[in-house]
């Protein structure tokens, strides 16, 4: 029985091998039937077919290059006819534009047969069109800059449309780079900013639109740089303090402002569509370009309108900040959208700061930024998003800078003692105190969570020390000498550091200990810069005594706090 079963297995293997051999022969016969007469027998084998295909590819490159050379020769023929004057130049130039378009179409149609031919024919079209537009606009002056700009936009749009179906990469790149380079060269040569800037912004819009469909994402870098360049040049030329140069046509502030708004809308709109609507993961390049476009547009708009556009821009920025905060808190709440959430939150903070600076003046800025700091920390207590805690600190610092808080504290603790502060000072200190109390109670333990509240604590503590110095100096009624004033400041700094160290150890607030050590570090600099310079033997003895005691006591307090934890 075992031998019979083994024989059956061997017989089955022979039958399978025979069937495979028959299938190979039938396939060979089918290839021979479909091949032209006289085809060598070797072409039926895969290895021979690969060798022949490589040889055909290598030898087909030469005819492709020959066709490209003939195409360029045809372009020179059109140029010669245009120079002869036998036919109106504009007719020959239009014929040359159509001739370049034909080669662009041929480049797309050739892609399925030969990628090499497609790239070569696309480069051929790029070699023909830019010099033709340059000579027609600059040399012959038979074409207007507006017509040339329209042709460049048409070439880019045509390349995108033709390459859309097969998702070709090379053709749009070639057409866009050639168009952008030609437009920038024509701007420099013709000084025609209107039409060519419009062309560059239109090309940028086209690439942003196709990027929303995940096509040619990296191509936007080229058009973005060109659009930024054009609007910056507009701002430099049209808002020059010496007036608009004679070779340029002046623009009204409204027209110039329109270009700025267009630049900002293109990139902000693209970012909003890709992030909020399509839920795409944002890239570093598009996030950076949107911010750069906003900065450029705002600067040129303010320069063009002499600051009159500040309030409308500020209002728009604050409204956009609300949208970005909604995106950070709601739209991008999922863990898979961490990048978009961070981008939206950071944009919100920047927009709040920019909108506040543009919309408000003087103490109203201090009020708005202080309220923003308290609001950000209040939302942090509910959501526990660290970015909101950082925003609270950011707004608090901005409010302090707006009311000159830090310069005031610096003068109080190291310079000429100022008078009593205005209400903006008190408002920022109050905002810092509320931010610290709300945020520190809602934060978890650990240095990463506690570091958020270092700045509010430092603002409140340094402001309190400054007020103590001002109060004592005010009570002394100008009788404090420079040596006694330096000693007073050292004593107040040491007492403040000691109090912060005790509070930190008592309530387990390690950020207060950091502020205390920061005060000691600044106190050391003050000893060298002020006490040794203005102090006498008695005041130096007191200053060094307090400073030495604080160096001994503070580590013990903070160590005790760590043991308690």
C-alpha positions in Angstrom: 0.0 0.0 0.0 2.8 2.4 0.8 4.5 1.8 -2.5 1.2 2.3 -4.4 0.6 5.7 -2.6 4.2 6.8 -3.4 3.7 5.9 -7.1 0.4 7.9 -7.2 2.3 11.0 -5.8 5.1 10.7 -8.4 2.5 10.4 -11.2 0.7 13.5 -10.0 3.9 15.5 -10.0 4.7 14.4 -13.5 1.2 15.5 -14.7 1.6 18.9 -13.1 5.1 19.5 -14.6 3.7 18.4 -18.0 0.8 20.9 -17.7 3.2 23.8 -16.8 5.3 22.9 -19.8 2.3 23.0 -22.1 1.3 26.4 -20.7 4.7 27.9 -21.4 4.6 26.6 -25.0 1.1 28.0 -25.5 2.3 31.4 -24.2 5.3 31.3 -26.6 3.0 30.5 -29.5 0.7 33.4 -28.7 3.6 35.8 -28.6 4.9 34.5 -31.9 1.5 34.8 -33.5 1.2 38.5 -32.3 4.8 39.4 -33.3 5.5 40.6 -36.9 7.0 38.2 -39.4 10.7 37.5 -39.2 10.9 38.1 -35.4 13.8 36.2 -34.1 13.1 33.2 -31.8 15.1 34.8 -29.0 12.5 37.6 -28.6 10.1 35.1 -27.1 12.2 34.8 -23.9 11.9 37.4 -21.1 15.6 38.1 -20.8 15.9 38.9 -24.4 12.9 41.1 -24.3 14.4 43.1 -21.4 17.7 43.5 -23.3 15.9 44.7 -26.4 13.8 47.1 -24.4 16.9 48.7 -22.8 18.5 49.1 -26.2 15.4 50.7 -27.6 15.2 53.1 -24.7 18.8 54.1 -25.0 18.6 54.6 -28.7 15.2 56.5 -28.6 16.8 59.3 -26.6 18.7 60.6 -29.6 15.6 61.1 -31.8 13.8 62.9 -28.9 16.7 65.3 -28.5 16.7 65.8 -32.3 13.0 66.7 -32.2 13.7 69.2 -29.4 16.5 70.8 -31.4 14.1 71.1 -34.4 11.5 72.7 -32.2 14.0 75.3 -31.1 15.0 75.9 -34.7 11.3 76.5 -35.5 11.2 79.1 -32.7 14.2 80.9 -34.2 12.4 80.8 -37.6 9.5 82.6 -36.2 11.8 85.1 -34.6 13.6 85.7 -37.9 10.3 86.3 -39.6 9.3 88.7 -36.9 12.5 90.7 -37.2 12.2 90.8 -41.0 9.0 92.8 -40.8 7.3 90.8 -43.5 4.5 90.0 -41.0 3.4 92.1 -38.1 5.4 91.2 -35.1 2.5 90.7 -32.8 1.1 88.0 -35.1 4.4 86.1 -35.1 4.7 86.5 -31.3 1.2 85.1 -30.9 2.1 82.3 -33.2 5.2 81.6 -31.1 3.1 81.4 -28.0 0.8 78.9 -29.6 3.8 77.0 -30.8 5.1 76.7 -27.2 1.7 75.6 -26.1 1.7 72.8 -28.7 5.0 71.5 -27.3 3.6 71.6 -23.8 0.6 69.6 -24.9 2.9 67.2 -26.8 5.0 66.8 -23.6 1.9 65.6 -21.7 0.8 63.2 -24.4 4.2 61.7 -24.7 4.4 60.7 -21.1 2.7 57.4 -21.5 5.2 56.2 -24.1 8.4 57.8 -22.8 8.9 59.7 -19.6 12.2 61.1 -21.0 10.5 62.5 -24.0 7.8 64.1 -21.9 10.4 65.9 -19.8 12.5 67.0 -22.8 9.4 68.4 -24.7 8.3 70.2 -21.5 11.7 71.8 -21.2 11.5 72.7 -24.9 8.3 74.6 -24.3 10.0 76.3 -21.3 12.9 77.3 -23.5 10.7 78.7 -26.2 8.1 80.7 -24.3 10.1 82.9 -21.8 12.6 84.3 -24.3 9.7 85.0 -26.7 7.8 86.9 -24.0 10.9 88.8 -23.0 11.8 90.0 -26.5 8.2 90.7 -27.3 7.7 92.8 -24.2 11.2 94.4 -23.6 12.9 94.4 -26.9 10.2 94.7 -29.6 7.7 96.2 -27.2 5.0 94.6 -29.3 3.4 93.0 -26.3 2.2 94.7 -23.2 3.2 93.5 -19.7 -0.4 92.6 -19.0 -0.6 90.4 -22.0 2.7 88.6 -21.0 1.3 88.2 -17.5 -1.8 86.6 -18.8 0.2 84.2 -21.0 2.3 83.1 -18.1 -0.8 82.4 -15.9 -2.3 80.5 -18.8 0.8 78.4 -19.3 0.8 77.4 -15.6 -3.0 76.6 -15.6 -2.7 74.7 -18.8 0.2 72.5 -17.4 -1.8 71.8 -14.2 -4.9 70.9 -16.2 -3.1 68.6 -18.7 -1.1 66.9 -15.9 -4.1 66.4 -13.6 -5.4 63.1 -14.9 -2.1 61.2 -14.9 -0.7 63.1 -11.9 2.4 64.1 -13.8 5.1 65.8 -11.7 7.7 67.2 -14.0 5.5 69.2 -16.4 3.8 71.4 -13.7 7.2 72.0 -12.1 8.8 73.0 -15.4 5.9 75.3 -16.4 5.6 77.0 -13.0 9.3 77.6 -12.4 9.6 79.0 -16.0 6.6 81.3 -15.5 7.6 82.5 -12.1 11.1 83.3 -13.2 9.9 85.1 -16.3 7.5 87.2 -14.3 10.1 88.3 -11.8 12.5 89.1 -14.6 9.9 91.2 -16.4 9.1 93.0 -13.2 12.7 94.1 -12.9 13.0 95.0 -16.6 9.7 96.7 -17.2 8.9 98.1 -13.7 5.3 97.1 -14.4 4.2 96.0 -11.0 0.4 95.8 -11.4 -0.1 93.1 -14.0 2.9 91.0 -13.1 2.2 91.0 -9.3 -1.4 90.0 -10.2 0.0 87.2 -12.3 2.3 85.9 -9.5 -0.6 86.0 -7.0 -2.8 84.2 -9.4 -0.2 81.5 -10.0 0.1 81.2 -6.2 -3.6 80.8 -5.9 -3.7 78.1 -8.6 -1.0 76.1 -6.8 -2.7 76.5 -3.5 -6.0 75.2 -5.0 -4.5 72.1 -6.4 -2.6 71.5 -3.1 -6.0 71.3 -1.4 -6.5 68.1 -3.6 -3.1 66.8 -2.5 -1.5 67.6 -5.9 2.0 69.1 -6.2 2.3 70.0 -2.6 6.0 71.1 -2.7 5.4 73.3 -5.8 3.8 75.9 -3.5 7.2 76.9 -2.2 8.3 78.4 -5.5 5.1 80.4 -6.0 5.0 81.5 -2.3 8.5 83.0 -2.5 7.6 84.8 -5.8 4.4 86.2 -4.3 6.2 87.4 -1.2 8.9 89.0 -3.3 6.3 90.9 -5.5 4.3 92.3 -2.5 7.5 93.3 -0.7 8.7 95.1 -3.8 5.4 96.9 -4.0 5.7 98.0 -0.4 9.3 99.2 -0.9 8.6 101.1 -4.1 5.1 102.5 -3.5 5.7 103.6 0.1 9.2 105.0 -0.2 9.9 108.2 1.8 11.4 109.7 -1.4 8.2 109.1 -3.4 7.5 106.6 -6.2 10.4 106.5 -8.8 9.6 108.0 -12.2 9.9 104.7 -14.0 7.0 103.1 -11.9 3.4 103.9 -12.1 2.0 105.0 -8.7 -0.8 103.2 -7.0 -3.5 104.4 -4.7 -3.4 103.2 -1.1 -6.6 101.2 -1.7 -5.1 99.4 -4.7 -1.9 98.6 -2.8 -3.9 97.5 0.2 -5.8 95.1 -2.1 -2.7 93.3 -3.1 -1.8 92.9 0.6 -5.2 91.5 1.4 -5.0 89.1 -1.5 -1.7 87.7 -0.4 -3.0 87.1 3.1 -6.3 85.6 1.9 -4.5 83.2 -0.4 -2.4 81.5 2.2 -4.6 81.9 5.2 -7.6 80.6 3.2 -5.5 77.6 2.0 -4.4 76.8 5.5 -8.0 77.1 6.8 -9.4 74.8 4.1 -6.8 72.2 4.5 -6.9 72.2 8.3 -10.5 73.0 9.3 -12.4 71.6 6.3 -10.3 68.8 4.9 -8.6 67.9 8.2 -5.2 67.5 6.5 -2.1 67.4 8.6 -0.4 70.8 8.1 3.2 71.0 7.0 5.9 73.3 8.4 6.2 75.1 5.1 2.6 76.1 4.7 2.3 77.1 8.4 5.4 79.3 8.0 4.3 80.8 4.7 0.9 81.8 6.1 2.6 83.6 9.0 5.1 85.3 6.6 2.3 86.4 4.3 0.4 87.9 7.2 3.4 89.8 8.4 4.2 91.1 4.9 0.6 92.0 4.1 0.2 93.8 7.4 3.4 95.8 7.1 2.7 96.9 3.5 -0.9 97.7 4.3 0.0 99.9 7.3 2.7 101.7 5.3 0.4 102.3 2.4 -2.5 103.6 4.5 -0.3 105.4 7.0 -1.8 103.3 9.8 -5.4 103.8 8.9 -5.9 100.0 8.2 -4.7 99.1 11.7 -8.2 99.0 13.3 -9.8 96.9 10.6 -6.9 94.5 10.5 -6.9 94.3 14.3 -10.6 93.5 14.4 -10.1 90.7 11.7 -7.2 89.3 13.6 -9.1 89.0 16.9 -12.0 87.3 15.1 -9.6 84.9 13.5 -8.0 84.3 16.9 -11.4 83.1 18.2 -11.7 80.7 15.3 -8.2 79.4 16.0 -9.0 78.9 19.7 -12.2 77.0 18.7 -10.1 74.8 16.4 -7.6 74.1 19.2 -10.3 73.3 21.8 -12.9 71.6 19.6 -12.1 70.9 16.0 -8.7 69.4 16.7 -9.5 67.8 20.0 -8.6 64.3 18.9 -5.2 62.8 19.7 -4.4 62.2 16.1 -4.6 65.9 15.3 -2.0 67.0 17.8 0.0 69.0 15.2 -3.0 70.9 13.9 -4.1 71.7 17.5 -0.7 73.1 18.4 -0.6 75.2 15.2 -4.1 76.5 15.7 -3.3 77.4 19.4 0.0 79.2 18.4 -1.8 81.1 15.7 -4.5 82.1 18.1 -1.9 83.6 20.5 -0.1 85.5 17.7 -3.4 86.8 16.4 -4.5 88.0 19.8 -1.3 89.9 20.3 -1.3 91.4 16.8 -5.0 92.3 17.0 -4.6 93.9 20.4 -1.7 96.0 19.3 -3.4 97.1 16.1 -6.9 97.7 17.6 -6.1 99.4 20.9 -3.9 102.2 22.1 -2.2 103.0 25.4 -3.8 101.6 28.5 -6.5 99.8 26.6 -3.8 97.4 25.3 -2.9 96.7 28.9 -6.5 96.0 29.8 -7.1 93.7 26.8 -3.9 91.7 27.3 -4.4 91.4 31.1 -7.9 90.1 30.5 -6.6 87.7 27.8 -4.0 86.4 30.3 -6.7 85.7 32.9 -9.1 84.2 30.4 -6.4 81.8 29.0 -5.5 80.6 32.5 -9.2 80.2 33.3 -9.7 78.0 30.3 -6.6 76.1 31.2 -8.1 75.2 34.6 -10.9 73.4 32.7 -9.1 71.8 29.8 -5.6 71.3 31.3 -4.0 72.2 27.9 -0.5 73.3 28.7 -0.5 75.6 25.6 -3.2 77.7 27.3 -1.1 78.1 30.4 1.8 79.2 28.2 -0.5 81.7 26.4 -1.5 83.2 29.8 2.2 83.8 30.5 2.7 85.2 27.0 -0.2 87.7 27.4 1.0 88.7 30.9 4.5 89.5 29.6 3.0 91.4 26.7 0.8 93.4 29.1 3.8 94.1 31.3 5.7 95.4 28.3 2.8 97.6 27.2 2.7 99.4 30.6 6.5 99.4 31.0 6.2 97.3 34.1 9.6 95.7 33.8 11.4 99.0 33.2 9.6 100.4 36.2 10.7 97.4 38.4 14.2 97.6 37.1 14.5 101.3 38.1 13.1 100.6 41.5 15.5 97.8 42.3 18.6 99.0 40.5 18.3 102.6 39.2 16.8 105.9 40.2 13.7 105.3 42.3 10.6 106.4 40.3 7.3 107.7 41.7 4.2 105.7 42.4 3.0 103.6 39.4 -0.1 104.2 37.4 -3.2 102.0 37.3 -1.8 99.9 34.4 0.9 98.6 36.8 -1.6 97.5 39.3 -3.8 95.9 36.7 -0.9 93.8 35.4 0.2 92.8 38.9 -3.4 91.8 39.7 -3.6 89.8 36.5 -0.4 88.0 37.4 -1.6 87.3 40.9 -5.0 85.9 39.6 -3.2 83.9 36.9 -0.8 82.4 39.5 -3.6 81.5 42.0 -5.8 79.9 39.4 -3.2 78.1 37.5 -1.1 76.8 40.3 -4.0 75.3 42.1 -5.2 73.5 38.9 -1.7 72.2 37.9 -0.4 68.8 38.8 2.8 68.2 40.6 6.2 67.9 38.9 8.5 70.6 37.4 6.9 70.4 33.9 3.5 71.4 35.3 4.8 73.9 37.8 7.2 75.8 35.4 4.1 77.4 33.8 3.7 79.6 36.8 7.2 80.8 37.2 6.7 84.0 35.3 3.4 85.1 37.0 5.1 84.4 40.4 8.2 86.4 39.4 6.1 89.3 38.2 4.1 89.6 41.4 7.1 89.1 43.7 9.4 91.6 41.9 6.5 94.1 41.7 6.0 93.7 45.5 9.7 94.2 46.2 9.7 97.3 44.0 6.7 98.8 45.8 8.4 98.2 49.2 11.5 100.0 48.0 9.4 102.9 46.7 7.3 103.1 49.9 10.4 103.3 52.1 12.1 105.8 49.8 8.9 107.9 49.8 8.8 107.8 53.6 12.5 108.9 53.8 11.5 111.9 51.7 14.7 112.0 49.7 17.1 111.5 52.6 18.4 108.2 51.4 21.9 108.3 50.2 23.1 106.1 47.4 24.9 103.8 49.8 21.8 103.4 52.0 19.5 102.9 49.0 21.7 100.1 47.7 21.7 98.5 51.1 17.9 98.8 51.3 17.5 97.1 47.9 19.7 94.3 49.0 17.8 93.7 52.2 14.4 93.8 50.4 15.7 91.3 47.8 17.0 89.0 50.5 13.8 89.2 52.5 11.7 88.6 49.4 13.8 85.5 48.5 13.5 84.2 52.1 9.7 84.7 52.0 9.4 82.9 48.6 11.5 80.0 49.8 9.3 79.6 52.9 6.1 79.8 51.0 7.3 77.3 48.4 8.3 74.8 51.2 5.2 75.5 53.2 2.7 74.9 50.3 4.8 72.7 48.1 5.2 75.3 45.3 8.6 74.6 43.8 8.2 77.5 41.3 8.4 79.9 44.3 11.7 78.4 45.1 12.9 78.9 41.6 11.9 82.6 41.8 13.8 82.9 45.1 17.0 81.5 43.6 16.5 83.8 40.6 16.3 86.8 43.0 19.5 85.7 44.7 21.2 85.4 41.3 20.2 88.9 40.4 21.1 90.1 43.9 24.6 88.9 43.4 24.9 91.0 40.2 23.5 93.9 42.1 26.1 93.5 44.9 28.9 93.8 42.3 27.3 96.6 40.2 25.8 98.8 42.8 26.7 98.0 46.4 30.5 97.8 45.8 30.3 101.0 43.8 28.1 103.2 46.0 28.3 101.5 49.4 30.5 102.3 52.4 31.8 100.0 55.1 28.6 100.0 57.2 26.2 99.5 54.3 28.4 96.8 52.7 28.6 95.0 56.0 24.8 94.9 56.3 24.3 93.9 52.6 26.9 91.1 52.8 25.4 89.9 56.1 21.9 89.6 54.7 23.2 88.0 51.5 25.3 85.5 53.4 22.4 84.6 55.7 20.0 84.1 52.8 22.6 81.8 51.0 22.6 79.6 54.2 18.9 79.6 54.9 17.3 79.3 51.5 18.7 75.9 50.6 17.5 74.5 54.0 14.0 75.8 53.3 13.8 74.4 49.8 15.3 71.1 51.0 12.7 70.9 53.7 10.0 71.4 51.1 11.3 68.5 49.0 11.3 66.2 52.1 7.7 67.2 52.8 6.8 66.2 49.2 
